[in-house]
Amino acid sequence: MPKENTFEIKPGNYQELGANFDGEGVNFALFSAHAERVELCLFDETGQHEIARLELPEYTHEIWHGYVPGLKPGALYGYRVYGPYDPENGHRFNPNKLLIDPYARELVGDIEWNDAHFGYELLHEEKDLSFDERDSAPFTPKCKVIDPNYDWQDNQRPAIAWPHTVVYESHVKGFTQLNPAIPPELRGTFEGMGHQASVDYIKSLGITAVELLPVHWFPDDQHLLDRGLKNFWGYNSLAFFAPASRYYGPAGLKGFREMVRAYHDAGIEVILDVVYNHTAEGNELGPTLSFKGIDNFSYYRTMPDQHRYYINDTGTGNTLNTSHPRVLQMVMDSLRYWAEAMHIDGFRFDLGTILGREPKGFDPRGGFFDAVTQDPVLSKLKLIGEPWDIGPGGYQVGGFPPGWGEWNDKYRDTVREYWKGDNVTTDFAARLLGSGDLYDLRGRRPWASVNFITAHDGFTLNDLVSYNEKHNEDNGEDNNDGHNDNRSYNYGEEGPTENPDIIAIREQQKRNFLTTLFFSHGTPMLLAGDEFGRTQGGNNNGYCQDSEISWVDWEGEYQSEQGQALREFTRQLIALRAQQPLLRRESWRDGLEIRWFNAGGGDQQPEQWDEGSTIGVAISRPDLIHEEGIWHDMLMLFNPFECSVQFQIPQFGEGGWALELITASNVETGTVITEPVDFELPGRSIALFTRP
């Protein structure tokens, strides 16, 4: 406790939560429905010495609040919250623990893990029913009051229409750490991600939206640090308003805004992967860092008859209680903050099903979805759900409400199986044409299906065609972590090879996957580095690998002959998608004509769908026939099998067919076919024909 207190505190107001500077002082407001009193602790600029402890004088509508005149941006603070320590009834108040403001806009320092972070005595026989009196302040990050002003210089949102969107999933540090075109002091930072070299490269691919893995402030778990590892991905948020300071460059918080502005100036949107389903405080045996000590019973879902324990629909120990109006408000306020103060263009919601889970189960008309749908700011942004979690009824692909896009893992799995030669032809056809079986309802559009072959979680594209098994030994979990069902294939040797035949097959399969992705209806998402064959050495769970396993290799893979060829091929695919409406369907009611053909040139018959076969699809839009440079007819042939197939090119409509693109490397494009002939479709290949 400080010896002297030179700060005055006034009642202030409850209407704006967090620490907010008004030009003359700072208003503090904290929600807690069950607290008995709250102390605001102010610290010196080092964060090591408490210089004042002020009791918040007012309590209005379950908000504790006070105003400190003369306090300025840069001030460091935290809270101590008093109330019952009664875990069996869901209450875990312990004023010995310095708590992080859920609305903190910035945090200073890292968590220095210590037994004092736990509200109970770690070695006590009664575990979390015991009470720990040690002060956690010396080991806890401090909240920082920020200056809300920033000159965006007329920055405008690109506002890319959904049907034109191409998403690039990336990691701030992973993308920039090894890039020699970025100054060393900016690598691994927001400023490095927004550096001209980063922006120009992503722009050159034809990407319209960068989706960043979590940038909300998160700690490194003690069990990872003990193994010499870190929480690389960041799916363990603790502060939903504060950027992860580990990505700060010389400009600090300002660097994040400069990054966003750089992408907007290039016409590229920025989407954040956000984790509002749980926090870093874990289960009943986890630390007391913020929410748990502020109002555990309100912030978390606890077991109905045993409030000591948490509902764990996330697999991480706890689940945020978005059914509570103040918790829901926090999530909404956080989203609006990133949208309005940081100019973010959209969000991808990790384990998004949880946000729609009410006490009786998942509800697409639940409180969270209703709040977003009616919100005048958020409803206009790109909203993408990861439509699954591990809770009851957690798999909800196709179940999100209108206005939302969804990660479509049925697309991922089916496309992987198809190019392995599995009999999934019927499902493949549905995924190729936008998964209408899932999304053609309630006025939803084809873009609702966010299609992906690979993502941060799982194999990279290169590893998908190079490994039969995962190789996660470096994670320190005896290779027991990560998915076992990868639907991958190594084509003869596990991992890197010098066999030219295997290399050729792998490169062709990469082209098949990428062509399928960018020529499918829906919204394509490309994993950063897949365009030039980035590898993780067979590691399919790099969550803890802040290392060369996860960092993009800008000199080896990027500069290789194969990498350059694949990159140029990817650019060609994305450019064609941007130019041709037939490749990016906007509506289920657009007059599109679709015919499926068998290798004999006739219409695909019902019994043939069940056989697993080489197929062709003709897609036509008669209304485009007079558009200069725009395809009104196209024909795609798919052969997932090892051997070539004689495919009779069907003749219908006016004119012949010109071979526009083929994924096999030994076939020249430009051939024009004007009559029914057998076209030799190479094994494991796609051929695209258009009207000459």
N, C-alpha and C positions, 0 to 999 in steps of 0.2 A: 504494500500500500504506500503511495507517495506521501511524503511528509507535508507537502503544502499543495494547496489547490488554488490557483489564481484564475480559474475559468468560471464564468457565470453560465448557468443554464436556465433557460426559460421554457415555458410549456411547448412552444412550437405548434406543429400541426401533424395530423395523422394521415393526411390524404395522399402523400407521396412517400412510399416506402424506400428505405435505404438512407444513404447519406447524401444530401443534396445541397450544393452551394448556391446561394442566391445573390452573391456579390458582396454581401455584408457579413455572412456567417453561414453555418451549416445546420440544416435540420436533420435530425436522426429519427427514424421511425422503424419499429420492429414488431412484427406480428408474433404474439404468443397468447393462445387462449387460456393456458393453464399456469402461466408464471405468476409468482407473487410479487416480484419486483425485478427490475433490470438495471444493471449498472453499465454505463458507457466508460470504457477505459481508453484513455489517450496516451500515446507513446511519443517519445522523441524521434528524431529523424533516423536514428539507427534501428528503431524498432525493438531495442533491448531494454529500455528503461521506461517504466510507466510514469507519466508526469501528472496524471489526473485521473480520478475516478468519480464520475458524476452519475447520480441516480436519475434515471429518466423520470420526470415529475408527473407526467400525465398518462392516462390509460383510457383510450377512446375506441369503442367498437373492436376490442381485443387487440388494439395497436398501442404499444408503448412508444412515447415520443417526447422529444425535447429539442431545444434550439440553443446552439452555442454561438453567441455573437463574437465576431472577430476571427473565428476559425477559418482557415483558408485551404484551398486545394493543396494537396501534399501531406495533410495531416494524417497520421496513422492511428488506427483505432481497432477495438474489438469489444465484445460484450461478455458480461458475466450475468447469468440468468438464475434467479432463485425460484425454487418451487419444490414440490415433493419429490424425493427420490424413492419411487415406488414402482420398480420394474414390472411387478406382477399385474399392475393396473396400467401399464404403458407409459409411466412417467420416469424420466431419467435426468432430472435437473441436478446439476452439480456446479455451484458457482466457483469452484476451484479450477474449472476448465475455461480458458479463454476461447470464445466462440467466434467464428467467422460469420459476418453478416451475409445472409443469403442474397442480398441485393448489392453486395460490394462490387464496384466497377473495376477495381484493380486490387491485386494482392502483392505484398512485398515480402520476399523471403520464401523459403521452402519449408515443408514439414521436416523437422529433425526428429525422427521417431524416438519416442521415449515412453516409459511406462506411465508417465504422468498424463499421456493423452487418453488414457482409459478412465472411465468414470468409476470403475471398480478396481479392487486390488487383484491384479492378475493371478497371483498364486493362492488366493483365498479359496478355501474349500467350498464356499457358497457362490463362487464365481461372480457373476454380474449382480447378484443380490447384495454383495458387499459394497462398501463405499470408500472411494479413494480421495484423500485430502491434499494430494500434491498439486502444485500449481503448474499448469501446462503452458503458461504464457511464454516462457523463454524458448520454447520449442515449436511455436505455432506461428504461421504467417500472419502479418498484420494487414488489415483492410486499409485502403488508401482513398482519401477523398480526392476526386478528380475535378478538373476544370472541364465542364461539358462542352465548351466552345471549340469549334474546329471549322476552318474555312474550306469547304468542299469545292470551291471555285466552279460553281455551276455544274458540278458533276451530275450527269444524267444516267438513270438506269437504262441498260440496253433494251430491256423489255422484249426479249426474244420470244416469239410465239412458240408454244409447246411443239407443234409439228416440225419446227425447224431446229429444235434443240438437240445438241449432241453433247453429252456430259462426259467429263474427264475426271475420274476419281483419283485424287492425289493426296499426298501427305506433305505438310510444310517442310519438315526437315528432310524426309526421305527424298523429296524431289530436288532439293537444292544443295544438300551437304557436299556432294562430290562434283558439282558443276563448275568446271574451270572458268566459265564465262562470267561467273558471279564473284565479286570481290570476297576474299576470305572472311572478312569480318561480317559479311551479310549472309553467308551460307548457314542454312539451318534456321533462318529467321523469316518473319513476315516480310521484311524488306527484301530478302533474297527471293521469296516467292513472287513479290511484286516487281522485281528487277526487270529491266527491259529485255534481258536475255531470256528470262522465263516466259514473260508475256509474249514476246515475239515468236518463240518456239511453239507455244500452245496455239497461238493465232495461226501460225503457218500450217498446222494440221487441219484447220477448219473447225476446231472446237468452238462451241458457243457458250459453254458453262463449265467452270471449274468447281468441283465438289470436294471440299477439304475435309479430311478426317478431323475428329473433334479438336476444337481450339478453346473450348471452355476450360477454365483452370482445373487441373487435376494433379494429384500427387503420384509419386512412385511408391508402390506397395512395399512394405517391409520385406515380405517374403521374396520379392524380386531383387531388391537391393542386396539381400543376403546371398543371392546366387550371382551377384555381379551383373544383374540385368535391370531393365527399366520398363515402365509402362509406355511403350512406344506409340501404340495406336491412340490411347487417351480415352478409352471408354470407361471412365471412372470419375465422372465430374464431381466437383465439390462446390464450385461457384459458377452459377449459370449466367452471370453478367460480366465476369472478368475474363479477359483473354489469358491464355496460358503464357505466363511470363517467360517460360523456357524458350519461346519463339521470338522474344524481343531482340531487336537489333539496337543500334545506337540511338534510334529515334523513339524507342520504347513503345508505349501505347499508340502514339501517333503513327508508327510504322504500319500498324494494322490498317488504319484508314487509308494510308498512302498506297498500300497494296490493293485495296478494293478500288480506289480511284484509278490506279494504273490499268486494271482489267476493264473497268468501265470505259476508260478512254479508248481501249482497243475493241470495244463492242462485245466484251465477254462478261457474262454474269458470274457471280460468286454465290455458291450454295454451301451452307454449313451442315455438316453431319452433327446432330445434336442428341444428347443423352438425357432425356427427362424422365427416364423410367426408374432410375435408382441413383444412389450417391455413393461416395467412397467410404461411408461410415460402416458398411457391412452389417452383420447381424447383431444379435444381443451381446456377442463377445467382441464386437468391433469398437473402434475408438470413438470418443466424443469430440467432434471437431466443429460442428455447426448445428444442423437441424436436430440432431438427437438431444442436444442440451438446451435447445431453444423451445421446442415443443414436440417431443418425440411422438406423442399420441396423435397429433394433428398431421404431421408431415409424412408419416409412414403408415402403410397398411399393416396392422397387427392381426394375429390370429383371433377370430371372434371370441373364443372362450379362454384364450391364454394370451393376454396382451403383452406378456413378457417376450413373446416370440413374434417374428416377422413373417408375413406372407412373402414367399420368395419366388415370384413369377419370373424373375430375371436371371436366376442362377448366380447372383452376386451377393446374396444375403439379405437384401431389403428391396422394397418396392415403394416408390413414391406414391403418395395418396392423392392423386389428382381428383378424386371425388370430393375432397374438401375444398370449399370455395376459395379460401385464401391460398391454398397450394396451387389450385388451378389459376388463380390470379397471378401468382408468381411466375408460372410457366408462360402465361400470356404476356405479362410485363417483360419478361426476358426476351421473348420472340420479337415484341414490338421494339424493344431497345436495340436489338441487333439490326432490325429492319430500318428503323428511323435514324438512330444515332450512328450506326455503322454502315448503312446503305446496303445491307445484305439482300440478295435477290430471291432467296428461297432456302428451304430447310429439308434435310433428309432425317427422318425420325427413327433413331435406333430402337429396335424392339417396339415398334409403334403400336402394336396391338394393346400394350399395357395402357396407353393413353386413352384408349376407348373402352377399357374394362371398368365396368361399374360393379357394385357388390354382387349383382346377379349374373355377371358375365360380360363378354364383349358386346358393345352396343354402338353401331355406326351412327346412331343419333344420340350418343352419350354427351355429357357436359363438355368435354374437350372439343369434340368435333363440332358441336353446335356453336361453341364460343369462337372457333376459328372461322367457321362458315359465315358468321354474321359480322366478323371483324372487318372494318373498312380498309385496314392496312394489310393484314395477313392474308385475307381471302384473295388478294390480287397477286400474291407471290407464288412461286413454285413450291408446292407441298408434296413431298415424297415420303411414303411410309414404308418401313420395313415391316411387312404385315405378318409377323410371327413373334412368339415368345414361347417360354416353356410352360406357361400356365394352362389351365383347363380351357379348351376351345381356342388355344392360342394361334392356330394356323388360320389366317384370314386372307389369303391371297384372293383377290377379287371382291373382298368384303368391305373395303373402305368406301366412304361416301363419295358422291360426285364432286369433282374439283380436285381430287387427289390423284397423283401418280403412285405407283407401287413397284417396288423391286419384285420382279417376277422370277422366282426361283424355278418355277415350272419351265420357263423358257431356258434358263441355264442348264437344267438337268436334261431336258429333252434334246437340246442341240448337241450337248456333249455325247449323249447316247447315240444319236443319229450318226455322227461322224465316227463313232466306233464301229458302226455297222449293226447296231441293235435294231430290233424290229419295233420302231416307234414312229412309223411313217405318218400315221393319222395325227398323232400329237404334234409331230414336226410341222405338218401342214398348218395346223391351228396356230402354232407359235409364230411361224413365218408371216402369217397374215394378221398379226396384232392380237392374237388370243381373244377373239370375239366371244368364245365360250365363257370367258371370265369377265370381259369388260363391256360387251355390247348390251348394256342395260342401264336404266335410269339416266339416259342421255349422256353417259360417259363416252369418251372418244378413244380412238386407238392409241393415242399418246399416253394413256393411263398405264399402259404396260411399259415399265422401264426395263428394257431388255439388257441382259449382260451375260457374258460367257464367264468372266472372271471378275473378282472384286478383291479388296484388301484381305478378306477372310477366305483363304483357300490358296490353291495353286495360281501362279501367274500363267499366262498363255503359253509361254515357253515350257514351263514345268508340266503343264497339262498334257503336252505331247512328248514329254521326256522321262516321266516317272510313272511307274505302276503303283508305288507306295509313297507315303509321306516320309520325310526325313527330318524330324524335329528334334534330333538329339541335342542340339545346341540350346534348346529351351530348358534343359535341366529337369525334364519330367519323364525321362525314360521313353520318349517317343509315344507317350500315352495321350498327349493332348492333340487337338486338331481333328478334323474330319477323317474318317476312314473310307467313306464312300465318295471317292472323287471322280469316278467315271473317267479316269485318265488312262493313257496307254503310252508305253515307251517305244514301241515298234522295233523291239529286238535287243536293246541294251538299256540298262537303267542309268539315267543321267547323261552327262556329256559323252559324246562319241566322236571318233574320227572316221567312222564308216560313212562314205559319201552317199550310199543308198538310203541309210537311215536318216541322215541329215536332210536329204531331198524330200523324203516323205514328211518329216516333221515340218519343214518349211511350207510344203504344200498344204498340210493340215492347218497351219496357222492362217494361211490365206483363205482356206475354206471357212474357218471360224469367223474371221473378220468380215468376209464377204457376206456370210449369213447374217451377222450382226447388223451391218449397215444397210443391207438390202431387205431387212425385215421391217414390217410396219410396227410402229411403237416408237419409244424413245430409246436410242442406243446409249449405253454407258461403256466407256473404254477405261480400263485400268491403266494408270500412268506407267509407261515403259513397255506395255504390251505391243505397241506399234513398232518396236525394234527388238523384241525378244528378250526382255529383262527376265533374269532368273533369280530365284531365292534358294537355289541349290536343293530344291525339293522340299523346303520348309513351307508347310501350308498353314502355319499359324504364327506369323511373325509379330504377334502382339507385344512381345517383350524384347524384340531385337532392334535396339537402337544401334545398329551396326551395319556393316557392308552387306549383310544378308538382306536388309530392307531398303538400303539406300540405292537410288537409281545410279547405275554405272554409266557415266557420260563419256568414258574414254574407251572401254573395252567393247561392250555390247553395242553401244550407240555408234561407234566408229567402224564396226566390223562390216564387211561386205554384205553379209546376210542381213544385218541390222538396217543398213542403209536401204537395201532393196525392199524390205518389209515396210519400212517407214514411208517410202515413196508410194508403195502399193496402198497403204492405209490412207494417205492423202488423196489418192485417186478415188478410193471408195467414198470418202466423206464428201469430196467435191461432186461426185455424181449424185449422191443423195441430196445435196443442197440444190442441184440444178433440176432434178427430175421429180415431179410430184408423184409419179407412180411408185417411188421408193419411200415416200413419207406421207402415207395416207392421213388425211386430216379428219375425216368423218366416215362413219359407217354408212352414210346415206349419200355418197358422192357419185353414184352411178357407176361404180367400178364393176367391170365384168371380169369374172375369174373362171378359168377352165383348167382342170387337171388332166394330164395326159400320161399314158404309159409309154414304155419304150417302143411299142409298135406304132406309135403316133395316134392311137385312138384314145377316146376318153377313158380315164381311170375308172375301173369298175369296182363296185362295193367289195367284192371278194379280194381284189388286188390290194386294197388298203391293209388287209390283215396279213398279207404275205411278207411285207417288208420289201420294198422294191425301189428301183430307180424311178424317179418321177420327174415330171415337167409341169410347170404352171405358166399359163398365159394370163397376163394382166392387161386390161385395156380400159381406156377412158376415151370414148368417141368424141367427147366435147373438147379434147385437146388436139384434135387432128390438124387444126389450122394454126397451132402455136409454133412459132419458129424455134427450132432447136429443142423442142420438148417432145419426149416420147409419148405417143398415144397407145402404142402396143409394145409389149416386151414379153419375152419368153425366157424362163430360167429352167435349166436342166440340172438335176442333182444326182450324183452317183457316189454313194458313201462306201462302195465296195472296192476291194483291191483291184479287181479286173476291169478292163474297159468294157463298155456296152455300146452296141450299135443302136442308136436312138433315132428313130425316123422323125424328122422334123415335120410337124403337122403344118398343113397349108390351109389357112382360112383368112378371110378378109382380103384386102388388096395389098399387093406387093409381096416381096420375099422377105427373107430375114438376113440380117448382117450380124456376124459374131462381134459383139462389142467388148466382151471381157471373158477371160477364162482363167481359172486358178491353176491349171496345169502349166508348167513352165515350157513345155516342148510343143505348144500349139500356137500358131500365129493367128492374131485377130484380123478382122477386116474381110474375112470370107463372106460372100453373099450367096444365099441359097434361095432359089426361085421356084423349086419344085420339090415334091416329096422325095427326100433322099435319106439314106442312113448316115447319120453323123457319128463318128467314133468319139464317144464321150469317155475320156480317160478315167482310169480308176481314181477314186477319191478326188473328185473335181466338181466344180460348178461352171456352167457355161451360160452366159447371158447374151441373148439375141435381141435386136431391135429392128424396126422397119428402116431400111436404107433410105 
